[in-house]
Amino acid sequence: MAKRQNRSLNNYVETLLLDAAYHEPNETTKAAMEEARSGTLRNAPALDMSSIEAMEKSMGL
């Protein structure tokens, strides 16, 4: 791929890493990040992880 684009392998790898590491999160992700930072989930009841059914029930699903 790097050869087809007339780039060095090092430059190609750097570009791939930058593309993977530096991206703008979408609105849903931004809202989830803000919710996590705000601490509003700290008061939520603990999930029952004893089984899938119990977990879903404790999540209100």
N, C-alpha and C positions, 0 to 999 in steps of 0.2 A: 504494500500500500504506500509506504513512504517513497519507494522508488517511482511508482506511478505518478506521485505528486511532486517529484523532483525535490524531495526534502531529505535531510539526513535522518537516520533512525532516531538519534537523540532528540532532534526537534519534533519528530512525530510523536515520540513517547511523552515528551513534555506537554505537547498540545493535548494528547489524550488525557493525561493526568489533570491538567488544568480544567478541561471540559468536565471531567468527572467530579472534581473537588469544588469548583466554584460555579454554582448554579443558583439562580434565584428561586426560592421555594414558591409554590403556588399558594393561592389564597386559603385553601383548606389547611395546608401545612402551617402557614403563618398563624391561623386561628388556633390550631392545636398547640403550637409553640407558646403562644400567649396564654392559653389556658393552663399549660403546665407551669409557666413562670408565675402566674397569679396565685397558684396554690389552691384554687377552688376545688380540686379533686381530693385534697387532703381530708376533707370532711365526709367523703363518700364512704359508704359501708364497704367492708372488705369483701372480696369475691370468694365464694365457696368453690375451691378448686378440687373437691373430692371426686367429681366426675364431670363430664361434658354437660350433662343435663343440669346438674347442680350449678355449674358456672353460668350457663345460659339463664337459669331461673334467677340467680342473684344479680344478673345484669339486666333483668327485666325483659328478656327476649322470649 
